[in-house]
Amino acid sequence: MTGPAARFRKLWDEIASVGRDAGSGGYLRYALTPPELRLREWFREQADRRGMPVHSDGNGNLFAWWGDPATGPNSHDPNSHDPAGTGAVLTGSHFDSVPQGGAYDGPLGIVSAFLAVDELRNAGAEPVRPVVVAAFVEEEGARFGVPCLGSRLLTGDIDADRAAGLRDAAGVSFADALGGRPAGPDPALLGRFAAFVELHVEQGLALVDAGVPVAVGSAIWPHGRWRFTLRGAGNHAGTTRMADRRDPMLTYAFTVLAANKEARLRGAHATVGRVVVEPNATNAIPSLVTGWLDARAAEPDTLHGLVEAVHAKAAERARRDGVELTVTQESATPLVAFDGGLADRLAGLLAAPMLPTGAGHDAGVLAAHLPTAMLFVRNPTGVSHSPAESATDDDCAAGVAALARVLEELACH
């Protein structure tokens, strides 16, 4: 078989086993660990096969160029609604995963970008403006705690010294994993890009409901991560009277339930999916519980109200439990409305619907700096950040064709 779906499957199979947990089928591709480093090597190999020079920005992000990298301006007006006029067209995504994540979240955008370049070349297209395939580092934030770390460093949305000092669960700093202090913002490189189009597997069921394989993103909900640190008093489980306890686990449990209730009341999303307990012993009252709240909403005011309500309820419960509470915001992403002119243009070009998402992406960070759009590929399960995440080869091939059409429109005319 030599059709589009078969070509997708052939390239996809080159990376499908990298970082997969044989037991669960999920992926453990944390940023700058051996599985993700192997995929970064694969990225360079793919670029080399296609004669695409690879550039690293010193922050862990990789860029493979098709077309003359010397062309294009040194700066670009982020308010422009005609990104095809000047500069390079950026596409791509990320390789890293959440713990036990799905196969398609991130890598689909990179595999599809290389295949889209192949389609254009096979059709005899020549880029008037460079096409650049990107692999951004630490998009999920699963290792160092800050999502979209690579794109935030490139754009200056996070301080390089702060990023350098971020540490994983084993105490390894981002700078150590990277091999040196991150370079930080690169206005000259960023200014070379006229537009960014990120292809991503859909992380819900909207396309299943619509009965179509591809959609254009319209917006990303505002979202963020808050660390709730609850400090009590460790003690013996069998000898400490219930009335004498200062148990942070009680405060933590109340906080999780409060987050669920407040999110439902507001039509928002609240998740506490990570918790660390000390000393983590069955027969000991915890001395310290740390939980992370992931909160998202369609509107900034709704998100603010949700987090404030959860904080207030947690503080009141902590007071009653004799527990010390500290709340630290670890990351925040504002409401992202993708470039209207670009999104409308792509939706018309592809005859595709438009849909918003509650999931964060590098596109959401870059959207504040240049015209940005997203393409979503149908996920028949609607499940993401899980081994159940899925996409058919036919739908992935449709995504490649859509991306190729977009790149041809933006870079080849």
Steps between C-alpha positions, in 0.01 A plus 500: 500500500632840403206731575500793746390287796772245429764771473386640833512157663848428366649815651291477817625148570857634518419670830197309630697279739729770643420560865199268509431318826462134407259441786248783458561604141544858619802718429776624729668757281608763750695796365873439453487141626626212281169434315449867415867541409463206261207676334702818471768295326230358271394862426851581385512183290172588329619851430829367361316261267316798357799732486349729764763672718425476873550792738479491880411820683693414817178437692451141388278588202592359158418658162539328160492734199362426153588791276772761525544596867663823388174631354235686693499806725672546830175603663131451450195702600296274730188699410527410134211297361686396187771262628566363152650830396840473668707274720515127563201280578550300819331167574568199724426417865675305781623150590467492880206332674314507828548191718335206321391734221362419157693447180366790295513801731791699357683255271209499253572865420867433427449183293222674306723802434773290339241310296339827389840620375529169310158552342588849383833386359340206323250741344786718375428791737783734592488721809516870429537543875673238717296229670638418845418184695538546875539262794438697820640375829301430821156591365315290755696622802498144631868500595582857607154624593450788255304419183613634163839572652683504166265743331488716814880523496510584129249782542629629834181402683713338773828624642795286389649487850171383646473233231859390557424437867185292449552148636341164433396249765857367522645846557650537152480859377383598155843657438673173588269299275547749218877506539523864598301810585218558248567782259169676564304714254617523141324798338698462180391139453144567606485790261583268210162329535196646329254241632478180704258219415499212750328173414382300801278206579165619635471442874122467507204378292400811303624360169336164567172685558554710187586197288806660341873412529656847532410834661664840545558627854329823601618554860667349807332543836696689766657254741769455761656287773497574870699312766320453833752425778337374820722464807370324809651282770617145435410249768413139575182369335417269786568712806404856402146592599284628214434824686873565541599460136623766261453290188568677167342210311159605631553852367624359171197272459264789575684719247464243223126472560467879518682538166264251339191677634613852413596398145163335439315806630688721253507272194880489535755221541699422815731202543731387778694219338829519686572471870814446709468380859765496772603272659267288282465220757187293555514524878602866530297819490647712219710799592487655154265468203562683173235494229483672164181661371454525124222752431348605167201703386363661188538852641774657715255631761354153541845352550594767753179446693551125504853516638410766756208290624710184532775694679251653745339166581837329541618780731193474720532121525873529573424735789254249646746213454794688652687476171722761335401572136715658229370546146750566220410570139744300286374596156227704334386527141249771405210457263643441153287597204692382197561754225152555359608580147728196482251260662215615275725470199601143586143395583390627161795340324431160654119527523551398863311592818655711773512396863651623828698282741568488870843343442818705506751499212817673386273672249335675792832651609610599151160657422597808702799556272395405146189390307425145612249229413437136586370198313334218693479138384208283611547275801237219496526437875501866599757400766839667538788494751427127520593182310144505360583806286453405137480605136448295184763496227242635253423798724869563560553496124216751466682715755822480298311601184341794682833617639662466157222710351552765768877508453459525125264795544723682747848417375484406132304785339 
